[in-house]
Amino acid sequence: MLAIGRLCCQVCGFDFARQYGELGKDYIECHHTIPVSELPEGAKTKLEDVVLVFSNCHRMIHRRRPWLRLVQIQQLLSASTVDSEV
């Protein structure tokens, strides 16, 4: 789902630049896969600890505790897409 040189959601593939043009260029949200509140004091977030997500996907990840993992939200999205095609 990642496009070279583009910031696309790692859940649904949404691309703000494609949808909104120049206004959406270089815009996306980052989701910490390890909650910041659970990091040891003084720990720094590593690049591999964040994923790029569309705003709606980010809200769904945080909809309940424990937060959904990337693979879980991708599975939910895939299942709902399959259901809507039937």
C-alpha positions in Angstrom: 0.0 0.0 0.0 3.0 2.3 0.2 3.7 4.5 -2.8 7.3 5.6 -3.3 7.6 9.3 -2.5 4.0 9.5 -1.2 2.5 9.5 2.3 -0.2 6.9 2.2 -2.2 5.2 5.0 -0.7 1.8 5.9 -4.2 0.6 6.7 -6.4 1.7 3.8 -4.0 3.3 1.3 -5.6 6.8 1.6 -3.4 9.5 0.0 -4.2 13.0 1.2 -2.3 14.5 -1.8 -4.3 12.5 -4.3 -7.6 13.5 -2.6 -6.9 17.1 -1.8 -4.1 18.1 -4.2 -1.5 20.6 -2.9 -3.4 21.1 0.4 -3.0 17.4 1.2 0.6 17.1 0.1 3.0 15.9 2.9 0.1 15.4 5.3 -0.6 12.2 7.3 -0.9 11.1 10.9 1.5 8.9 12.8 0.3 6.2 15.2 2.6 5.0 18.0 2.4 1.2 18.0 3.8 1.3 21.5 1.7 3.7 23.6 3.9 6.6 24.7 2.4 6.2 28.2 3.9 2.7 28.3 7.4 3.7 27.3 10.1 3.8 30.0 11.0 7.3 31.2 13.5 8.9 28.8 12.8 6.3 26.0 12.8 7.7 22.5 10.3 6.6 19.8 12.0 4.6 17.0 10.9 4.9 13.4 9.8 1.3 13.4 7.5 2.1 16.4 5.2 4.3 14.3 2.9 3.7 11.3 1.4 6.3 8.9 -2.4 6.4 9.0 -5.4 8.2 7.6 -7.3 10.2 10.3 -10.3 7.9 10.2 -8.1 4.7 10.5 -6.3 6.4 13.4 -9.5 7.0 15.3 -10.7 3.4 14.8 -7.4 2.1 16.1 -7.9 4.1 19.3 -11.7 3.3 19.5 -11.1 0.8 22.4 -8.5 -0.4 24.7 -6.3 -2.3 24.1 -5.8 -0.4 20.9 -6.1 -2.4 17.7 -2.8 -3.5 16.1 -2.1 -2.6 12.5 -2.9 -6.1 11.3 -6.2 -6.2 13.2 -7.5 -2.9 11.7 -6.4 -4.1 8.3 -8.4 -7.3 8.8 -11.4 -5.4 9.9 -11.2 -3.2 6.8 -10.7 -6.1 4.5 -13.7 -8.0 6.0 -16.0 -4.9 5.7 -14.9 -4.4 2.1 -15.7 -8.1 1.3 -19.0 -7.8 3.1 -20.0 -4.7 1.1 -19.2 -6.4 -2.2 -21.6 -9.3 -1.5 
